[in-house]
Amino acid sequence: MTQRTDDRRGGYRGPILTAAIWLALALLFATQNYVTIRNQGQYVSWWTLLYREIPVWVIWGAFAPMISRLARRYPIGGDDGYSNLLIHIPAGVTFSFAHIFLVVAVASILREEIGTRPFWETVSTTFTNSFAITIAVYAFLLTAYHALDFYRAYRSRELAASQLEAGLARARLDVLRMQIHPHFLFNTLHGISGLMAKDVPAARRMIARLSDLLRLSLESDGAQEIALDGELELLDKYIEIQRMRFGDRLRVDIRVEPALRRAPVPRLILQPLVENAIRHGIERHAGMGSVEIEGGSDGESIYIVVRDNGPGIGGAPLREGIGLANTRERLAQLYGARQSFTIENGADSGAVVTIMLPLRRGDEPDE
């Protein structure tokens, strides 16, 4: 019922707006004529002038749709612009004469101003005196239609371009996200292969966890974002797999503010960061390996920090692999300048990866 009411209101807006425009023109010209006559030292009622102007502009309002159709059929732009202009010249004269004829006819009916003068003589005199004005009005309506048509075409092209750009961005994000799956899968299968030679039950458990993880990661509705709580669930499955590989050598500590668990974050944003910390930190660390994941907020942004106690990134420029490179590009595609992604050495040891994202609650739309 609400939609039907809105559609009905929308259907009324066009005619009401059109009538308001023509009434405004009648008010404008009546006021201008009133001021001109008063400056000449004569007196005339403003209402009388408005009474005379209303039929003039109402008739133009009735002609406007016909002129619009004529302009659409014979546009003055493009290859046929000059030849179509030759059509509009006689059309303008015809509309001018028809307008004056109707105005005089209405005046003769509503105000007995013609008196004893023959009707056609009044039409001829009025046509001679007002021809330039009526042709100018026809030209104005013709130009206004083309200006509106050009504007609509421009907006249509702009909308099509923005939709194409959005479609390309979504396609690029999908490609970047799907690249993570085979990369992660290859590394996990490599770990399973290593366990098969020394701990078959552990390898089987690892395969079961891998199955759960793939099911969760592939159960996607196509959205690029997921609640942080869901992302942490995926991360837990991955960490279980890694604990089977490293045993007591791996310690993972996750600290996330409870209020942020519904905040949207990119899918598979944490797994590449933790995988990078394990591969480049713990695998190269002889003792206990530690990975810390911290999530917090400053009120406007959400920050996610991943720390490890490995050797760090050193002084040489960091060479980012598939996981980190895709993470950086996905963040840029999704949030533009509203995000940041940094990798640096820790204060004591290891590496620190920090992501800053715009904070939105789970029930808030992205702007």
Buried (B, 14 or more C-beta within 10 A) or exposed (E): EEEEEEEEEEEEEEEEEEEEEBBEBBBEBBBEBBEEBEEEEEEEEBEEBBBBBBBBBBBBBEBBEEBBEBBEEBBBEEEEEEEBEEBBEEBBBEBBBBBBBBBBBBBBEEEEEBEEEEEEEBBBEBBEEBBEEBBEBBEEBBEBBBEEBEEEEEEEEEEEEEEEEEEEEEEEBEEBBEBBEEBBBEBBEEBBEEBBEEBEEBBBBBBEBBEBBBEBBEEEEEEBBBBBBBBBBBBBBBBBBBBBBBEEBBBBEBEBEEEBBBBBBBBBBBBBBBBBBBBBBBEEBEEEBBBBBBBBBEEEBBBBBBBBBBBBBEEEEEEEBBBBBBBBBBBEBBBEEEBEBEBEBBEEBBBBBBBBBBBBEBEEEEE
